[in-house]
Amino acid sequence: MNDYHLIIVNDFAFINGGASKIAINSALDLADAGYSVSLFSAVGPVMSDLRNSHVNVTCLEQYDILNDPNRLRAMGQGIWNMKAASAMDDLLKTKSNKKIIVHIHGFVKALSSSFVKVCHKYNVPVVLTLHDYFTACPNGGFYDYQQKQLCLRQAMSVDCLKANCDVRNYKHKLWRVLRHAIQQRMGGIPISIKHFIYISELSKHILQPYLPEKAKLHYVPNPIDVVQEDRIKAEKNHYYIFIGRLSAEKGISAFCHVVSKFTYPAIVVGDGEFLGSLKSSYPNVEFTGWLDKTEIACVMEKAKVLVFPSHWYETQGLVVYEALAKGVPVIIPKHCCAAQDVEQGKNALLYDDSDKLGLELAIQEFENMPCDEVKQLSKYAYTEFWKKQGDSQQHVQDLVSTYSSMCKSST
């Protein structure tokens, strides 16, 4: 593998969520391990850790399509980003004397699928990590934003095309359908990709029917970016904590409604389009905005429990594992991918998200739990996590093993 150049593809050149965190940290870790690595991205700024590393960074300095003030440009870029295709062509030409592997993390928020066609032109092996459901579902989550429930329709079927499930409106849904059709037929995602990385069994089960029949699926769990420290004594704390993107499918409104209804102390860490309205509607909740790793750790020190009320499946839910690593119990819905790694009544409370009172009853149950029981949940969360935890070095080994498998299958 030392004679290969690895191109890590992600919409953003900075960390703004779980997928970007994995993409950028893996690029840094691979470079630190001595591999030749590039990061190919659309949206800056390039974070300082990358600027000060051995990773070669290509950043197109574009807007992501949500925040581009020129909406016509955003619509076109989201469907087919010509600048990204041209830049990938240039990058591959400069590396023409090397063997190359392209590893895709995020592409729908800025890059589009245009660059993938270029990779196929050069017969470059490509692997895609399934951080979300955009490979199959036009809106990326198998979630009906209008009905506020999981979508069980077959993606891109007649029922899917007719459904007004978009977070905005049906016209926007039609734009997503067009983007998805072009992604499939021109970009070749997923039909022309032979290798995929999945990060949970549930996400694999949901997506596998939409992947090529002969696709190779590699299990590479995301590393949890935590250092073992003393257990947080959750039994002595009072705060209900939410950490994540402030968007409808993440369940942030449901969380704020419940903790406000009972005036439980709560902290929300994260940013998103709903931040302003949530602050106005729930003045008793503390909203911090997006915080860095050190600041989030300080918030976690106050946590009695982490609430992860996501309405959609997720593909892993990194923050759940980060909480368990510190000894903070979690409250999560049964349908969530993270539920596969927790135990009801031992380190977590699970609830049925289809029940309108499910979250409320779970939070009330936790509030009424004796201090000694909270302590037991906290201790079990901490000890069980550190029995199983791998580190970034293990993640690099898993990635390199996947890349080696790809090389063998292409010869």
C-alpha positions as CSV (number, residue, x, y, z in Angstrom):
1,M,0.0,0.0,0.0
2,N,2.9,2.4,0.4
3,D,3.1,2.9,-3.3
4,Y,-0.5,4.1,-3.5
5,H,-1.7,7.7,-3.2
6,L,-5.0,7.9,-1.2
7,I,-7.5,10.6,-2.2
8,I,-10.1,11.3,0.6
9,V,-13.2,13.0,-0.7
10,N,-15.4,15.1,1.5
11,D,-17.6,18.2,0.8
12,F,-16.0,20.2,3.6
13,A,-12.4,20.9,4.5
14,F,-13.3,21.5,8.1
15,I,-15.3,19.5,10.7
16,N,-19.0,20.3,10.8
17,G,-20.5,16.9,11.7
18,G,-19.8,13.2,12.1
19,A,-19.0,12.3,8.4
20,S,-16.6,15.3,8.0
21,K,-14.9,14.4,11.3
22,I,-14.3,10.8,10.1
23,A,-13.1,11.9,6.7
24,I,-10.6,14.5,7.9
25,N,-9.3,12.6,10.9
26,S,-8.8,9.5,8.7
27,A,-6.8,11.6,6.2
28,L,-4.7,13.0,9.0
29,D,-4.2,9.6,10.7
30,L,-3.2,7.9,7.4
31,A,-0.7,10.7,6.6
32,D,0.7,10.3,10.1
33,A,1.1,6.6,9.5
34,G,3.3,7.4,6.5
35,Y,0.8,7.1,3.6
36,S,0.6,9.6,0.7
37,V,-2.8,11.4,1.2
38,S,-4.8,14.1,-0.5
39,L,-8.1,15.6,0.7
40,F,-10.4,16.7,-2.1
41,S,-13.1,19.1,-0.9
42,A,-15.3,21.9,-2.1
43,V,-16.0,24.1,0.9
44,G,-13.5,25.9,3.1
45,P,-12.0,27.2,5.2
46,V,-9.3,24.5,5.4
47,M,-9.0,23.7,9.1
48,S,-5.7,24.4,10.7
49,D,-4.9,20.8,11.5
50,L,-5.0,20.1,7.8
51,R,-2.9,23.1,6.9
52,N,-0.2,22.0,9.3
53,S,-0.2,18.4,8.2
54,H,1.3,16.3,5.4
55,V,-2.1,16.0,3.7
56,N,-2.2,17.6,0.3
57,V,-5.5,19.6,0.3
58,T,-7.5,20.6,-2.7
59,C,-10.3,23.0,-1.7
60,L,-12.4,24.5,-4.4
61,E,-13.6,27.4,-2.1
62,Q,-17.2,27.0,-3.2
63,Y,-20.4,27.4,-1.2
64,D,-22.2,24.3,0.0
65,I,-25.6,24.3,-1.9
66,L,-27.6,25.1,1.2
67,N,-25.7,28.4,1.9
68,D,-25.0,29.6,-1.6
69,P,-26.8,33.0,-1.9
70,N,-27.1,32.4,-5.7
71,R,-29.9,29.8,-5.6
72,L,-29.7,29.0,-9.4
73,R,-26.0,28.3,-9.1
74,A,-26.7,26.2,-6.0
75,M,-29.2,24.1,-8.0
76,G,-26.9,23.5,-10.8
77,Q,-23.9,22.8,-8.6
78,G,-25.9,20.3,-6.5
79,I,-26.9,18.3,-9.6
80,W,-23.5,18.4,-11.5
81,N,-20.5,20.4,-10.1
82,M,-18.4,21.0,-13.2
83,K,-15.6,22.7,-11.2
84,A,-15.3,19.5,-9.1
85,A,-15.1,17.3,-12.1
86,S,-12.4,19.5,-13.7
87,A,-10.4,19.7,-10.4
88,M,-10.5,15.9,-9.9
89,D,-9.3,15.5,-13.5
90,D,-6.4,17.8,-12.8
91,L,-5.6,16.0,-9.5
92,L,-5.5,12.6,-11.2
93,K,-3.3,13.9,-13.9
94,T,-0.7,15.1,-11.4
95,K,-0.7,11.7,-9.8
96,S,-0.7,9.8,-13.1
97,N,2.7,8.2,-12.1
98,K,1.2,6.7,-9.0
99,K,-1.4,4.1,-8.1
100,I,-4.5,5.8,-6.7
101,I,-7.4,4.9,-4.5
102,V,-10.3,7.3,-4.1
103,H,-12.3,7.1,-0.8
104,I,-15.6,9.0,-0.8
105,H,-17.1,10.2,2.4
106,G,-19.4,13.2,1.6
107,F,-20.4,14.5,-1.8
108,V,-24.1,15.6,-1.9
109,K,-23.8,18.9,-0.1
110,A,-21.3,20.6,-2.5
111,L,-19.3,18.3,-4.8
112,S,-22.1,16.3,-6.5
113,S,-21.3,13.0,-8.2
114,S,-19.5,14.7,-11.2
115,F,-16.0,13.8,-10.0
116,V,-16.9,10.1,-9.7
117,K,-17.3,9.9,-13.5
118,V,-13.8,11.3,-13.8
119,C,-12.5,8.6,-11.5
120,H,-14.0,5.9,-13.7
121,K,-12.5,7.5,-16.8
122,Y,-9.1,6.9,-15.2
123,N,-10.1,3.4,-14.0
124,V,-9.3,4.5,-10.4
125,P,-10.6,2.2,-7.7
126,V,-13.3,3.9,-5.6
127,V,-14.7,3.1,-2.2
128,L,-17.7,4.9,-0.7
129,T,-18.4,5.0,3.1
130,L,-22.1,4.8,3.7
131,H,-22.4,7.7,6.2
132,D,-26.0,8.4,5.2
133,Y,-28.7,7.0,2.8
134,F,-28.1,9.3,-0.2
135,T,-26.8,6.3,-2.1
136,A,-30.4,5.1,-2.3
137,C,-32.8,7.7,-1.0
138,P,-33.3,11.1,-2.7
139,N,-33.6,13.0,0.6
140,G,-30.8,11.0,2.2
141,G,-32.6,9.6,5.3
142,F,-35.6,7.3,4.4
143,Y,-37.5,9.9,6.4
144,D,-40.7,11.7,5.6
145,Y,-40.3,15.2,6.8
146,Q,-43.9,16.2,6.2
147,Q,-45.4,13.2,8.1
148,K,-42.5,13.3,10.6
149,Q,-41.9,9.6,10.4
150,L,-39.7,6.9,8.9
151,C,-40.3,6.4,5.2
152,L,-40.9,2.7,4.3
153,R,-41.3,3.4,0.5
154,Q,-38.9,1.9,-2.0
155,A,-36.5,4.6,-3.0
156,M,-37.2,6.0,-6.5
157,S,-40.3,3.9,-6.9
158,V,-43.6,5.5,-8.2
159,D,-44.8,5.8,-4.6
160,C,-41.5,7.6,-3.7
161,L,-41.7,10.0,-6.7
162,K,-45.3,10.9,-5.8
163,A,-44.6,11.4,-2.1
164,N,-44.2,15.0,-0.7
165,C,-41.7,13.9,1.9
166,D,-39.1,16.8,1.5
167,V,-38.3,19.0,4.4
168,R,-39.2,22.1,2.2
169,N,-41.8,21.3,-0.4
170,Y,-42.6,19.0,-3.3
171,K,-40.8,21.1,-5.9
172,H,-37.6,20.7,-3.9
173,K,-38.3,17.0,-3.7
174,L,-38.5,16.9,-7.5
175,W,-35.1,18.6,-7.7
176,R,-33.7,15.9,-5.4
177,V,-35.2,13.2,-7.6
178,L,-33.5,14.8,-10.6
179,R,-30.2,15.0,-8.8
180,H,-30.5,11.4,-7.7
181,A,-31.3,10.2,-11.2
182,I,-28.2,12.0,-12.6
183,Q,-26.2,10.7,-9.7
184,Q,-27.1,7.2,-10.7
185,R,-26.9,7.4,-14.5
186,M,-24.1,9.9,-15.1
187,G,-22.2,9.8,-11.8
188,G,-22.5,6.1,-11.5
189,I,-23.4,6.1,-7.8
190,P,-23.9,3.4,-6.8
191,I,-24.0,1.2,-9.9
192,S,-20.4,1.7,-11.0
193,I,-18.8,1.5,-7.5
194,K,-17.6,-1.9,-6.5
195,H,-16.6,-1.3,-2.9
196,F,-18.6,0.2,0.0
197,I,-17.8,0.6,3.7
198,Y,-20.7,0.3,6.1
199,I,-20.5,1.3,9.8
200,S,-23.5,-0.5,11.3
201,E,-25.5,-3.7,10.6
202,L,-28.8,-1.8,10.4
203,S,-27.5,0.7,7.8
204,K,-26.1,-2.2,5.8
205,H,-29.4,-4.0,5.9
206,I,-31.3,-1.0,4.7
207,L,-28.9,-0.1,1.9
208,Q,-27.7,-3.4,0.5
209,P,-30.8,-3.9,-1.7
210,Y,-29.9,-0.7,-3.5
211,L,-26.2,-1.6,-4.1
212,P,-24.8,-3.5,-7.0
213,E,-25.3,-7.3,-6.6
214,K,-21.6,-8.0,-6.8
215,A,-20.5,-5.1,-4.6
216,K,-18.0,-5.8,-1.9
217,L,-19.1,-4.5,1.5
218,H,-16.4,-3.9,4.1
219,Y,-17.2,-3.3,7.8
220,V,-15.1,-0.5,9.2
221,P,-16.6,1.0,12.4
222,N,-16.0,4.6,13.0
223,P,-13.3,5.4,15.6
224,I,-14.6,7.2,18.7
225,D,-12.4,10.2,19.3
226,V,-12.1,10.0,23.1
227,V,-9.3,9.6,25.6
228,Q,-9.9,7.4,28.6
229,E,-10.3,9.6,31.7
230,D,-12.1,9.2,35.0
231,R,-15.8,8.3,34.8
232,I,-18.2,11.3,34.8
233,K,-20.3,10.9,37.9
234,A,-23.6,11.2,36.1
235,E,-25.5,10.4,39.3
236,K,-24.4,13.8,40.7
237,N,-25.4,15.8,37.7
238,H,-28.7,17.4,36.6
239,Y,-28.5,18.3,33.0
240,Y,-30.2,16.6,30.0
241,I,-27.8,17.1,27.1
242,F,-28.4,17.1,23.3
243,I,-25.5,17.3,21.0
244,G,-25.9,17.4,17.2
245,R,-27.2,19.2,14.2
246,L,-30.3,21.2,14.9
247,S,-32.5,19.8,12.1
248,A,-36.0,18.3,12.1
249,E,-35.0,14.6,11.7
250,K,-32.6,14.8,14.7
251,G,-35.6,15.3,17.0
252,I,-34.4,18.5,18.5
253,S,-37.9,20.0,18.8
254,A,-39.2,17.0,20.6
255,F,-36.3,17.2,23.1
256,C,-36.8,20.9,23.8
257,H,-40.5,20.4,24.2
258,V,-40.2,17.7,26.8
259,V,-37.4,19.2,28.9
260,S,-39.3,22.6,28.8
261,K,-42.6,21.0,29.7
262,F,-41.1,19.7,32.9
263,T,-38.6,22.5,33.4
264,Y,-35.7,20.1,33.5
265,P,-32.3,21.7,33.1
266,A,-31.1,21.2,29.6
267,I,-28.2,22.1,27.3
268,V,-28.3,21.9,23.5
269,V,-24.9,21.9,21.7
270,G,-25.1,22.3,18.0
271,D,-26.1,24.6,15.1
272,G,-28.5,24.6,12.3
273,E,-31.3,26.4,10.6
274,F,-33.7,26.1,13.6
275,L,-31.3,27.6,16.2
276,G,-32.9,31.1,16.2
277,S,-36.5,29.8,16.4
278,L,-35.6,27.2,19.1
279,K,-34.0,29.9,21.2
280,S,-37.1,32.0,21.0
281,S,-39.5,29.1,21.7
282,Y,-37.6,27.5,24.6
283,P,-35.9,30.3,26.7
284,N,-35.3,27.9,29.6
285,V,-33.0,25.7,27.5
286,E,-29.3,26.7,27.2
287,F,-28.2,26.8,23.6
288,T,-24.4,26.9,23.1
289,G,-24.1,26.8,19.3
290,W,-21.4,24.6,17.8
291,L,-18.5,23.9,20.2
292,D,-15.0,22.5,19.7
293,K,-13.9,19.2,21.3
294,T,-12.6,20.7,24.5
295,E,-15.8,22.8,25.0
296,I,-18.1,19.8,24.4
297,A,-16.1,17.8,27.0
298,C,-16.8,20.6,29.5
299,V,-20.6,20.4,28.7
300,M,-20.5,16.6,29.0
301,E,-19.1,16.9,32.6
302,K,-22.5,18.4,33.5
303,A,-24.5,15.6,31.9
304,K,-26.9,13.4,33.8
305,V,-27.8,11.7,30.6
306,L,-27.4,12.3,26.8
307,V,-30.6,12.3,24.9
308,F,-30.3,11.3,21.2
309,P,-33.9,11.6,20.0
310,S,-33.3,11.1,16.3
311,H,-36.4,10.4,14.2
312,W,-34.5,8.7,11.4
313,Y,-32.3,5.6,11.4
314,E,-28.9,7.3,11.5
315,T,-26.0,5.2,10.4
316,Q,-24.2,5.1,13.7
317,G,-24.6,8.1,16.0
318,L,-21.1,9.0,17.1
319,V,-22.1,11.2,20.0
320,V,-23.9,8.2,21.7
321,Y,-20.6,6.4,21.9
322,E,-18.7,9.5,23.0
323,A,-21.2,9.8,25.9
324,L,-20.9,6.1,26.9
325,A,-17.1,6.5,26.9
326,K,-17.3,9.1,29.6
327,G,-19.9,7.2,31.7
328,V,-22.9,9.2,30.6
329,P,-26.0,7.0,30.1
330,V,-28.1,7.6,27.0
331,I,-31.8,7.8,26.0
332,I,-32.3,6.7,22.4
333,P,-35.1,5.4,20.1
334,K,-35.3,1.6,19.4
335,H,-35.1,2.1,15.6
336,C,-31.8,4.0,15.8
337,C,-28.6,2.3,14.6
338,A,-26.9,3.1,17.9
339,A,-29.4,0.9,19.7
340,Q,-27.4,-2.2,18.6
341,D,-24.6,-1.3,21.0
342,V,-26.6,-0.4,24.1
343,E,-28.5,-2.5,26.7
344,Q,-31.9,-1.4,28.0
345,G,-31.8,-0.6,31.7
346,K,-28.0,-1.2,31.9
347,N,-26.5,1.8,30.1
348,A,-29.5,3.2,28.3
349,L,-33.2,3.7,28.2
350,L,-34.8,2.8,24.8
351,Y,-38.2,4.1,23.7
352,D,-40.6,3.7,20.8
353,D,-40.4,6.8,18.6
354,S,-43.7,6.0,16.9
355,D,-45.4,6.6,20.3
356,K,-45.9,10.3,20.7
357,L,-45.2,10.0,24.4
358,G,-42.3,7.7,24.0
359,L,-39.5,10.2,24.6
360,E,-41.5,12.0,27.3
361,L,-42.0,8.8,29.3
362,A,-38.4,7.8,28.9
363,I,-37.1,11.1,30.2
364,Q,-39.6,11.1,33.1
365,E,-38.5,7.5,33.9
366,F,-34.9,8.7,34.1
367,E,-35.8,11.7,36.1
368,N,-37.5,9.5,38.7
369,M,-34.7,7.0,38.8
370,P,-32.9,6.7,42.2
371,C,-29.4,8.1,42.4
372,D,-27.9,4.6,42.9
373,E,-29.6,3.3,39.7
374,V,-28.2,6.2,37.7
375,K,-24.8,5.4,39.1
376,Q,-25.1,1.8,38.0
377,L,-26.0,2.9,34.5
378,S,-23.1,5.3,34.4
379,K,-20.6,2.7,35.6
380,Y,-21.8,0.0,33.2
381,A,-21.7,2.5,30.3
382,Y,-18.1,3.4,31.1
383,T,-16.7,-0.1,31.8
384,E,-18.5,-1.8,28.8
385,F,-17.3,0.9,26.4
386,W,-13.7,0.6,27.3
387,K,-13.8,-3.2,27.1
388,K,-14.6,-3.0,23.4
389,Q,-13.1,0.3,22.2
390,G,-10.7,0.4,19.3
391,D,-8.6,3.5,18.6
392,S,-7.5,5.6,15.6
393,Q,-4.6,3.2,14.9
394,Q,-7.1,0.3,14.6
395,H,-9.2,2.4,12.3
396,V,-6.2,3.1,10.0
397,Q,-5.4,-0.7,10.0
398,D,-9.0,-1.4,9.0
399,L,-8.9,1.1,6.2
400,V,-5.6,-0.1,4.9
401,S,-6.9,-3.7,5.0
402,T,-9.9,-2.5,2.9
403,Y,-7.7,-0.7,0.4
404,S,-5.5,-3.8,0.1
405,S,-8.5,-5.9,-0.6
406,M,-9.6,-3.5,-3.3
407,C,-6.2,-3.6,-4.9
408,K,-6.3,-7.4,-5.0
409,S,-9.8,-7.6,-6.5
410,S,-8.8,-5.1,-9.2
411,T,-5.8,-7.1,-10.4
